Amino acid sequence: MKKLLVLGAAVALTACDDSAPSDEAVAAPPEPTSDDLMLVRGYRSTDDQCQLTGETSFTVNFLDDAADLVSCPSGSEAAQSLVAAYNARQLAETGGYTVYTVPRR
């Protein structure tokens, strides 16, 4: 019983660690959980979580000659910054990603 209490206390203390996350490791974006999206490459840079998105049966009706189709992990800071900086407009959500249209400059 004593070991169980010590283990429980250690787990609770670990959960309370409020140190800032390290800048050294950048979390990889999640893989889409469906075949709806074809992620091509990072949109703003090679390691951008928001990805230029190719044509699939899901995205074909969203494609536009005057805009890029971009998918970001839903609710991510990358998605928020894409909307703020590029006037991106949300089109759909699928597989943990939100799909945006971004006007070409």
C-alpha positions, 0 to 999 in steps of 0.5 A, a space after each residue: 500500500 505504501 508503494 502505491 501511495 508513493 507511486 501516486 504522489 510521483 505521478 501527481 507531481 509529474 503532472 504538475 510540472 509547469 515548465 515551458 516546453 523546449 524550443 528544441 523539439 518541434 512537434 510533427 503535425 498529425 497524420 490525417 486519419 482519413 484518405 480525404 487529404 493529400 498533404 504535399 509540403 509545408 505551406 510557409 516553410 518546409 517544417 510548417 504544420 500547415 500543408 499545401 493540399 493536393 487534389 482528392 475526391 474530397 478536395 476537388 470542389 475546393 480547388 481554385 485557380 486564384 487560391 491555394 488549398 492549405 490544411 492545418 491541424 485543427 485548432 493549432 497555433 499554425 492554423 490561427 497564424 495562417 488565418 491571421 496572416 493570409 486571410 485564409 477562409 475555412 472550408 471543411 474539417 476532416 481527419 483532424 485537419 481544417 482545410 482553408 483556401 488562401 488567396 494567392 498574392 
